[in-house]
Amino acid sequence: MAYEKIALIGIGNIMFNDEGLGAYLVKYIEENYEEHPKLTIVEGGTLGFTLMTYYQEYDKIIVVGTGSKEGPVGTIGSENAEEVMANESATRKTANEVEITMMIEICSFHEEMGEVQLITMVPHDIIDVKNAMTIEALVHMPSLVDETLKELQNSDITLARKKSPEVSFESIIQAYANPKISDFTDMSKCVS
């Protein structure tokens, strides 16, 4: 299938350690890869149901966040909307999973709904209040980037690496933990 509009949405609350990994992932891709005309990158954070318009207005929606699947820290899962709905009881263990499942349910009643792919990673800690990521989860972020880029390639989007030096996950996490006014003066940095 040819996709004209694809949204890559990173979800999660950066206030709870690894819960913010989806937000960090999309920022990493935004900082280290060239823009693509068919791709919209969204740091969805805790926007919840306000993200529903993407489900209805885009051909494909790739959502990245934490997951509660069985497995060790860093285990990556990838499911489409039908698989999420079939495993409904297994995918309703965190607030993000409940919201995603409910959005899929609601949007499935309408004729207009894009193809949804949910990519998750098992975190180490989403309970403690801290703007950071645990080392245990952070070491697996490159694998999550690879899985996300692979899903984009499956959707006919290949992102080119920027020529500038890599912006590390550590730098991105540090910027989120210590925001500056200058980070928010250009709102195009929040959604591109």
N, C-alpha and C positions, 0 to 999 in steps of 0.2 A: 504494500500500500504506500502511496506517495503522501507525505505529510507536508502541508504548507506552513503550519504553525505548531511549534512544539514548545511547551513550557517545562523547564527544569526547576522544580520547587524544592528547596531545602527547608525542612521543618524542625522545630524543637526549641526548647527554652534554654537559652545560654546561661541562665542563672543556676542550673542544676547539673554541673559537670558535663558528663557525656551526652546529656539530653540535647545539647546544642550542636551535635555533630553534623546534622543536615545543613544548618546555617553556615557552619564553618566550611563544609564541602563546597557549597555553591559559591561562596566567596573565594575559595581557593581556585576554582575553575575560572571564575570571572577575572581574577588577578593574573592567572598564569596562561590563559588561552585566549586566542583571538575571538572576537565576536563572530557570530554566524547569522546571516539575515533571516533564517527561519527559526532561530532559537531565542526565546525569552528566558532569562535567568531571574528567579524570584527568591529572595531570602524571605521565606514565609513565616519563620519564627513561630509565634503562637497566634497567628492570624485566624486559625481555625476555619469556621464556615465562611469567612469573607473570601477564602480562596476558591469557593465554589464556582465563581464566574470563569475561572480557568478551565474547569472541568467541562463547562458548556461552550466556551468560545474557542478552544484549541483542539486541534486534531489529535494530538497526543500529549499526555501529561505524565511526566516522570517525577515521582515524589520520593525524596530521600530523607530518611530519619532513623531513629532508633527502632529496634524491634524486640519483641519478647519471645522469639522463637527459642526452642531448646538448643543448647550448644554453648561452647565456650565463648568468651569475649572475643569479638572480631568476626564471629560467624556472620556471613552475608547471605541474605535471602533476597530473591526477586520473584514477585508474583504480579500477574495481571489482575484486573478487576474481578474476573470470574473466579480466579483462584482465591482471592481475598474473601469473596462472598461465600465460597464453598467451605473455607476454613474459618468462618466467622467467629466461632468461639475461641479459636487459637489466636486471633488477631485483635482481640478486644481486651488486652491486659493493661495498656497504658492509655493516657488521655489522647495522645496523638493517634493511636490505632483506632480508638473509638470514633474520633472525629472523621478520620479517613473512611472508615467502613460506613459510617452514617452518610457521608457525602456521596459515596458511590451508590448507596441504596436510594437516596433522594434523587440523584441525577439519573439513575437508571429508569425512573418513572417518566422522564422526559425523552423525547426523540433525539434531542441534541445533547450528546455526551461524547467527548473524545475518548480515545483509547487510554486507559490508565495503567501505568506500571509502577509498582511500589518496590523500592529498593531499601532494605533495612540492614542494620548492623547491630549485633548484640553488644550493648554497652557494659561497662564495668560498674559505674555508679551514676544513677540518675536521681538519687535521694538527697545527698549532701548539697547544701547551697554554696556554690562556688563558681565564679566565672572562669572556667578552665576546662581541661579535659584530663582524665587520668592517663598516666603513661601506658597502662594496660590497654586502653582503647586507642590512644593516639598512634601507637605503632602499627595499627591496622588501617589507618586512614588512606595510605597509598593504594591498598587493595580496593577500598570503597571507591576511590577515584577511578581506578581501572574498570571496575564493574559499571560505573556510571558512564564512562566514555564508551564502553562496549555497547551499552544500551542505546546511547546516542548514535553510534555507528550502525546498529541494527535499524535505526530510524532514518538512515541516509544522511546523518550529520557527522562529519569528521572535523574535530576541532584542531586547529594548528596551534602549536606551542608558541608563545610570544618569545621574541628574541631577547628581551630583558632578563636579568637574573631572576631566578625563582623566588616568589614570595612564599615563605614557609608556613606551614600550619601554625607553628609556634608564634610567628609574627601576627598572623590573623587573629589567633586567640587572644594574644596580648592587646591588640587594637580593640577588640570587642570588650575586653575587661577594663580597659582604660580609654574610653572614647574621648575625643577632643572635639570641640565645636567645629573645627575645620573639616572633620570627617563628615559632618552633616550639612555643610553649606551647599554642596552640590548634590541634590536629591537624586540625580541620575545614578549615583553610586549605589543607592539602595536597591533599585530595580533597573535592570537593563534589558 
